[in-house]
C-alpha cells in the first residue's frame, strides 16, 4: 500500500508520448547509395536522419536548402560596408559641428569644400556599389520554383 502512494507522488521525468514510435526497421546501403543518401539529407536541412527517412517514405514535402558561399560572403561584406557608411555619416555630422565651433566661418567653409569633394566621390562609389549589387542579384539570385 505504501509503495503505491510513492509511485503516485513521483511525477518526474519526460511526459509519455500519446503515440510513441515503437516499430524499427533496418536497411542496408552500399557506399554509393550511402553517399547519395547523405547528400540528400544535407540538402534537406533536417537535423534528424530518422525524420528525413520518414518524410521520404510518406512523400511529405522535403525542402532543400542551397547555400552559395559566394553570395553569403558578398552579402556579409555588403552589410559590413553599410555599417561603415553609417559610421562615416555620424562622423560627418560631428566634423561639421566641430569646424564651425573651432574655426572662423571662412576657414570652416574651406574645410567643408574639401569634405564636400570627398562626399561626392563617396556618393559615386555608393551608386557603383548599388549597380554592382543589382547586377550580382540578377545573375546569382534567381528564384527557383
N, C-alpha and C positions, 0 to 999 in steps of 0.2 A: 504494500500500500504506500509506503514511504517513497519507494523508487518511482512510482507513477507520478507522485507530486513533483519530484525533482525534474523529471522529463518535461513536464508542463511548464515549469519555471524557466528552464533554459530555452532561450529563443535566439541564440547567436548563430552566426554563420550566414551562408548565402540562402536567399529565398529559393525554394524549389521552382523550376520552370513548369508552366502549365502543360506543355507538350515537349518533353525533353527528347533530344535525338539519341536514340538507343541503338540504332542499326548502323553497322560499319561495313564498308566494302573496301576491297583492296584491288588495285590494278597494277600492272607491271608495264613499264615503258622502256623502250630501247634508248640508246644515247641520243639519237636524232629526235625521237618523239619527246624526250625529256627536255631537250634544248628548246624545241618549239613550244612546249607547254610553258616553260619558264618565261620565254619571250612574250607569249600571250598574257601570262599572269602579270608580268611587269607593266605591260601596256595598259592593263585594266585599271591599275592604280589601287586595286584592292590590297588589303593588308593580310588577309587570311586565305590560304590556298583552298581550304575546305569550302568557304563561301563562294569562291570563284568557280570551283568544280560544280557545286550545286547550281549556281546560276547558269552554267553552260548546259548542264543536263536538262534543266527545266526551261530552257530557252528564255530566260529572263534577259532583258537588255543589259549588255555589258559595255560600260563606257571605256573608251581607250583614250589615254592622255599622251599626246605627243609633245615633248618638251624640246624646243630648239634652243640649244645653248647660245647660239649667236644672237638670237632675238632677246633672250633673257639678259645677256651681257650688255647688249645695246640699250635696253630699257633701264638697266641698273645704272649705267653710265649717264644716261639722259636724265635720270632722276637726281643723280649726284650733281650734274651740271645745273639743273634747275635750282637746287639748293644754293649753289654758288652764286647764281644770278640774283636770288633773293637777298643774299648777304651783301652783294655789291649795291643793290638798291638801298639797303639800310645804311650802308657806309656813305653812299652818295648824299643822302639827306643830312647825315651828320657833318660831312665835309662842307656842304653849303652853309649850314648854320655857323660852323667854326670860322669860315672865311669872312663872313660878314661881322662876326663878333670880334675878330682879332686883327683885321686889316681894314684899310681905308676902302671906300666904295670902288675907287678906280683900280686899286691893286686886286681886290676881290673879283672884280669883273674880268681882269686879265687872266686870273687863275681859272675862273669859271669858263672862259673861252676855250682854254686848253682842255678842261674837263668835258666840255660840250663836244669837242672834236673826238675824244675818246669814246664818248657815249654814242655818237653817230656810227663809229666803227663797230661798237658792240651791237647796236641795233641791226646793222647789216649782217653781222655774224649770226644774230638770232634768226633773221629771215632765212639765211642759208641753212641753219640747223632745222628749221621748220620744213623747208623744201626737201632736204635730205631725208627727214623723218617720214614725210608723206610718200616719198619715192620708195623708201625702205618698206613701209607698210604695204604699199601697192604690190611689191614683189614678194614679200615674205608672210604677210598676214592674211592669206586667202582663207575664207571660211569654207570648211568642208561640210556638206550636208549629208 
